[in-house]
């Protein structure tokens, strides 16, 4: 499933709307705390299921973000990391 995608592409895609996405090899904008782009590892509507698959795949350095169901350009994405 790995393909390079920008956050803008992910957040506007009907395929990922309402889903959690795991990204690795992220690039961050200067001074930004959220990834601007990364390699798509996996996605799921269930955060726990996604984290479990990411953990089993030994992907320890992923950023996990939620793609809002309706894009709100003024609001930054929610970020989390699997433990």
ChimeraX commands (.cxc) that place a marker at each C-alpha (Angstrom):
marker #1 position 0.00,0.00,0.00 radius 0.5
marker #1 position 2.99,2.36,0.38 radius 0.5
marker #1 position 2.82,5.37,-1.87 radius 0.5
marker #1 position 4.06,8.91,-1.34 radius 0.5
marker #1 position 1.20,11.32,-0.64 radius 0.5
marker #1 position 0.89,14.87,0.58 radius 0.5
marker #1 position -1.39,15.72,3.48 radius 0.5
marker #1 position -3.44,17.83,1.10 radius 0.5
marker #1 position -4.02,14.81,-1.19 radius 0.5
marker #1 position -4.95,12.58,1.74 radius 0.5
marker #1 position -7.30,15.01,3.41 radius 0.5
marker #1 position -9.19,15.73,0.17 radius 0.5
marker #1 position -9.49,12.10,-0.92 radius 0.5
marker #1 position -12.87,10.40,-0.56 radius 0.5
marker #1 position -10.94,7.15,-0.05 radius 0.5
marker #1 position -9.48,8.37,3.27 radius 0.5
marker #1 position -12.21,10.71,4.56 radius 0.5
marker #1 position -13.24,9.64,8.07 radius 0.5
marker #1 position -10.26,7.28,8.39 radius 0.5
marker #1 position -7.02,7.17,10.35 radius 0.5
marker #1 position -3.92,6.99,8.17 radius 0.5
marker #1 position -0.40,5.88,9.09 radius 0.5
marker #1 position 2.50,7.63,7.34 radius 0.5
marker #1 position 6.23,6.99,7.53 radius 0.5
marker #1 position 9.28,8.75,6.10 radius 0.5
marker #1 position 7.40,12.00,6.69 radius 0.5
marker #1 position 8.51,15.42,5.53 radius 0.5
marker #1 position 7.53,18.34,7.71 radius 0.5
marker #1 position 7.24,21.96,6.62 radius 0.5
marker #1 position 9.72,24.25,8.33 radius 0.5
marker #1 position 8.45,24.92,11.83 radius 0.5
marker #1 position 5.47,22.60,11.38 radius 0.5
marker #1 position 4.44,19.88,13.80 radius 0.5
marker #1 position 2.25,17.98,11.31 radius 0.5
marker #1 position 3.59,16.00,8.33 radius 0.5
marker #1 position 3.31,17.75,4.97 radius 0.5
marker #1 position 3.75,14.42,3.16 radius 0.5
marker #1 position 4.81,10.84,3.76 radius 0.5
marker #1 position 4.68,7.25,2.59 radius 0.5
marker #1 position 1.21,5.82,3.17 radius 0.5
marker #1 position 1.55,2.67,5.27 radius 0.5
marker #1 position -2.09,1.79,6.03 radius 0.5
marker #1 position -5.49,3.26,6.92 radius 0.5
marker #1 position -8.59,2.24,8.89 radius 0.5
marker #1 position -11.72,3.71,10.45 radius 0.5
marker #1 position -10.73,1.97,13.70 radius 0.5
marker #1 position -7.65,3.56,15.32 radius 0.5
marker #1 position -6.93,0.54,17.51 radius 0.5
marker #1 position -7.03,-1.87,14.55 radius 0.5
marker #1 position -4.72,0.40,12.55 radius 0.5
marker #1 position -2.24,0.70,15.44 radius 0.5
marker #1 position -2.23,-3.07,15.90 radius 0.5
marker #1 position -1.41,-3.68,12.21 radius 0.5
marker #1 position 1.25,-0.97,12.24 radius 0.5
marker #1 position 2.80,-2.55,15.34 radius 0.5
marker #1 position 2.71,-6.07,13.83 radius 0.5
marker #1 position 4.39,-4.71,10.68 radius 0.5
marker #1 position 7.15,-3.30,12.95 radius 0.5
marker #1 position 6.53,0.24,11.69 radius 0.5
marker #1 position 7.72,2.05,14.83 radius 0.5
marker #1 position 8.14,5.57,13.44 radius 0.5
marker #1 position 4.77,6.33,11.87 radius 0.5
marker #1 position 2.72,9.46,12.19 radius 0.5
marker #1 position -0.96,8.61,12.53 radius 0.5
marker #1 position -3.42,11.26,11.44 radius 0.5
marker #1 position -7.19,11.49,11.10 radius 0.5
marker #1 position -8.71,12.66,7.83 radius 0.5
marker #1 position -11.73,14.73,8.82 radius 0.5
marker #1 position -15.05,13.74,7.32 radius 0.5
marker #1 position -15.50,17.30,6.08 radius 0.5
marker #1 position -12.40,19.30,5.28 radius 0.5
marker #1 position -11.90,22.32,7.51 radius 0.5
marker #1 position -8.90,24.22,6.13 radius 0.5
marker #1 position -8.41,26.34,9.26 radius 0.5
marker #1 position -8.15,23.31,11.56 radius 0.5
marker #1 position -4.91,21.24,11.68 radius 0.5
marker #1 position -5.09,17.41,11.55 radius 0.5
marker #1 position -5.18,15.34,14.73 radius 0.5
marker #1 position -1.98,13.38,15.28 radius 0.5
marker #1 position -1.17,10.33,17.39 radius 0.5
marker #1 position 1.53,7.68,17.66 radius 0.5
marker #1 position 1.07,3.97,18.37 radius 0.5
marker #1 position 2.72,2.79,21.57 radius 0.5
marker link #1:1,2 radius 0.2
marker link #1:2,3 radius 0.2
marker link #1:3,4 radius 0.2
marker link #1:4,5 radius 0.2
marker link #1:5,6 radius 0.2
marker link #1:6,7 radius 0.2
marker link #1:7,8 radius 0.2
marker link #1:8,9 radius 0.2
marker link #1:9,10 radius 0.2
marker link #1:10,11 radius 0.2
marker link #1:11,12 radius 0.2
marker link #1:12,13 radius 0.2
marker link #1:13,14 radius 0.2
marker link #1:14,15 radius 0.2
marker link #1:15,16 radius 0.2
marker link #1:16,17 radius 0.2
marker link #1:17,18 radius 0.2
marker link #1:18,19 radius 0.2
marker link #1:19,20 radius 0.2
marker link #1:20,21 radius 0.2
marker link #1:21,22 radius 0.2
marker link #1:22,23 radius 0.2
marker link #1:23,24 radius 0.2
marker link #1:24,25 radius 0.2
marker link #1:25,26 radius 0.2
marker link #1:26,27 radius 0.2
marker link #1:27,28 radius 0.2
marker link #1:28,29 radius 0.2
marker link #1:29,30 radius 0.2
marker link #1:30,31 radius 0.2
marker link #1:31,32 radius 0.2
marker link #1:32,33 radius 0.2
marker link #1:33,34 radius 0.2
marker link #1:34,35 radius 0.2
marker link #1:35,36 radius 0.2
marker link #1:36,37 radius 0.2
marker link #1:37,38 radius 0.2
marker link #1:38,39 radius 0.2
marker link #1:39,40 radius 0.2
marker link #1:40,41 radius 0.2
marker link #1:41,42 radius 0.2
marker link #1:42,43 radius 0.2
marker link #1:43,44 radius 0.2
marker link #1:44,45 radius 0.2
marker link #1:45,46 radius 0.2
marker link #1:46,47 radius 0.2
marker link #1:47,48 radius 0.2
marker link #1:48,49 radius 0.2
marker link #1:49,50 radius 0.2
marker link #1:50,51 radius 0.2
marker link #1:51,52 radius 0.2
marker link #1:52,53 radius 0.2
marker link #1:53,54 radius 0.2
marker link #1:54,55 radius 0.2
marker link #1:55,56 radius 0.2
marker link #1:56,57 radius 0.2
marker link #1:57,58 radius 0.2
marker link #1:58,59 radius 0.2
marker link #1:59,60 radius 0.2
marker link #1:60,61 radius 0.2
marker link #1:61,62 radius 0.2
marker link #1:62,63 radius 0.2
marker link #1:63,64 radius 0.2
marker link #1:64,65 radius 0.2
marker link #1:65,66 radius 0.2
marker link #1:66,67 radius 0.2
marker link #1:67,68 radius 0.2
marker link #1:68,69 radius 0.2
marker link #1:69,70 radius 0.2
marker link #1:70,71 radius 0.2
marker link #1:71,72 radius 0.2
marker link #1:72,73 radius 0.2
marker link #1:73,74 radius 0.2
marker link #1:74,75 radius 0.2
marker link #1:75,76 radius 0.2
marker link #1:76,77 radius 0.2
marker link #1:77,78 radius 0.2
marker link #1:78,79 radius 0.2
marker link #1:79,80 radius 0.2
marker link #1:80,81 radius 0.2
marker link #1:81,82 radius 0.2
marker link #1:82,83 radius 0.2
view
